[in-house]
Amino acid sequence: MLVEIIDIIDESHRVKRFVLKSINGLTFHFEPGQFVQLFHPELPEFQNTRSYSISSISGGDTLELCIALNEKGVFTPWLFALKVGYQLEISEPQGQFVFKDEYAQFPSVFICTGTGIAPFLSMIHKALSLSEHPVHLVFGNRKFEDVLYREMFENLSLVNNKFHFYPVLSREVDAQHQGYVHGVYQQILRDIGVDARIFICGWKDMCMETRQVLKGMGYNRRQYFFEQYD
């Protein structure tokens, strides 16, 4: 599918939001949590694609991606040099890390770091629209300035009493939740005291450690789901 970059938003010092519009007017249909692949026209085949979670809340004729720069890589430096108006090839939405309707019958806990927040935008929106149960977001970063979509989540927690936002900061000594995500989500799960559905997205080490913690707490693979990246 051919798309055009119609906006590039500096979300933080190393994260940009790319707004893409279908060239032929097609509507994007995706399940909350899915991703698309982008194609680099100058790289060899089998090395020219990267997958990025869709950060749009709903479908339409535009799609948004929230991407962090990897200075040592090849793909994101190329992306970050592109300008509005550039046309690129992307795949159809794909992936199984999605919020299914059946999950709405349980409390939801979303755990992420950095741009791992991207698939959660649409997943949280769906959870809040379908479920009467609490929806918790535990979002780990280093500093206040790194918390992507911070104002949006803070406002959402004020207007929707089902939504609870926990920004966890490892390098801010005066943060309400200081340190790492593990202690925060463990306390939430202990407080819930019933079955829950847990979604984890972010750096590999965080995902693997969280998986081990959840297994130790008695949760199984029907209750937690994760998507990791390096």
N, C-alpha and C positions, 0 to 999 in steps of 0.2 A: 504494500500500500504506500502510495506517495503522499507525503505530507509537507506542509510548509511551516517553518518556525514563524509564528506571528507575534511572539513576545518572549523576552528573556528577563527574568526577575532575579536580582541578587538577594537571596534569602539570608545568607550569612557570608562571611569572608571567604568561605570555600564551598558554598553550596549555591547552585542556581536552579531556578524553576523554568523549565522549557514548556511553552504552550504551543502545541502543534495543531494545525488545522488540515483536515482532509482536502486534497486538491480537487477531487471530483465531487465534493459535497456529500460524501457518504457519512452516515452516522456511526459513531463508535459504540459498540455494544460489548460490555464486559461485566464479569462477575466481580463483586467487591473483593479485592485482594490479588487480582491477576496482574500479569506483566506483559510488556511487549519487548521484542528484540529490535535493536537498531543496527543498521548495516553501514559499515565504513567502506566507501567506494575505492579506497586506495590500499587496503590491506588484502593479503592473500585469502583465498577461500578457506573456510574452516577456522580462520582467525579474525574474520571481519565482522563478527556480531557480538553484542553485549546485551544482557537482559536488564531491564529497569522496571520496577514496579510502577503501576499507574497510581498517581496521587490525586487524580480527579475524584470528586465525590460522586458524580453521576455521569452518565453518557451524554452524547450530543455530537456536534460536528467538530469539537475541539477535545484535545487530550492533554493532560499535564503530567510531566515527569519531574521529579525532584532528585537532583543528581549531585553527588559530592565529587570534587576534583581529587584525582590520584596523580600527584605530580610525577611519580615514577612510572606511570602507565603510558599507554599509547592512545587509548580511546578517549578518555575524558579530557586530556589536553586539546585534542582535536575538536571535541564538542564545545569546549569552553571558548574556542577561537571563532566559532560560527557566529553569524549575524542574523538578525531578523530578515526574513525573506528567503533564507536558504531552504532548499528542498532536499529531503532525504527519504530513504526507504525504511519502513518499519513493518514488522509482522502484524498479524492479527493478534488480539489479546489471547493469552493462554496461561495455563498454570492451574494447579489444584489447591493452592493455599488460599481458600476463599471462606467467606462466612456463609454457611448454609442456613436455610430457614429453620431447620430443626434445632440449631444451636440457641435460638431465641428463647427456648424454654428453661435456660440456665443463666445464672450470673456469668458475665464475661470479664476476663482479665486480659488486657493487652500489654505486652512487655516488649520494649524495643530500645535500641540505641541509635543515635545519629539519623541517617536517612532511612533506617528501618521503619521510621514512622510512615513512609509513603503509602504502603498498602493499607495501613490502618485508617486513613482518612475516610475511605469509602466503607470499610468494614465496620467502623464505629457508627457511622451514619446509619447503616442498615440495622445494626444491633439496636440502636436507640429507637428506630422506627418500628421494629417488630416486637421488641421485648419489654416486658414490664419489670424485668430484673435490673439490678445495678450493672453499670458498665464502667470498668476501672481502666485507666491508662497510666502505666508506669513507664516514664520516658527518661532514659539515662543519657546524660551528656557531661561534658567537663565544666562548662561555664554557662551563665545565664544567656550570653549572646549566642550560644550554640543551640538553644532550644527552638527548633523549627516550629512554625505555626503557634508559637506560644500564646499570643494574644487571642487567637481564635479559640484555643482550648480553654483558656482562662474564662473567656466570655461564655463559652458553652457550659462550663461548670456552674456559672451563675444563673443561667436561664433554664437549665434542665437538671432537676434534682436527682435524676438517675445517673448522671455522668460525674465521675470523680477523677480528677487530674493530679498526678503525682510527678512533678519534675524532680529528678534525682541528679544532683550535681557533685562530681567527684573533686572539683577544685574550687569550690565556693564554701568557705567556712561558715558563712552566715545563711546558707540555704536551709529552708525548712526540712528538706530531705537531703542530707549530705552523705556522700559516699557512693555506693553502688546499688543497683536495682534489687539485688537478691533479698536483702532484709526487708525491703518495702513490700514486695509481692508476697513474701512468706507471711507477713503479718496480715495482709489483706485476705489471703486464703484461710488463715486461721480464724479471722473474724467472720468470714462468710459461713464457714462451718457446714456447708452442704456442697453438693456437686457443683462444679463450675466448668466452663470451657475456657481454655487458656491458649493465647496466641502469642508466639515469640518471633521476633524478626530483628536481625542486626548482625553484628560481627560474630564470626564462628565461635570464638572462645566464650562469649556471653551465652550464645544459644546452647552450646554443649554443657556448660556449667548449670544453666537453668534446667536443662533436661534432667541432669543428675539430681538436682535438688528436688524437682517435682516427683521423680521416681522414689526418692527417699521419703517424700511426704505421702506416698501411696497413690499418686495419680498415674494413669496409664495412657497409652497412645490413642485411645478413643476420647480422651479428655483434653489433651494438649497437642498443639500443632505448631511447627516452626519452619521458618525459611531463613537461611543464613547466607552470608556473602563474605568474601575475603577482601 
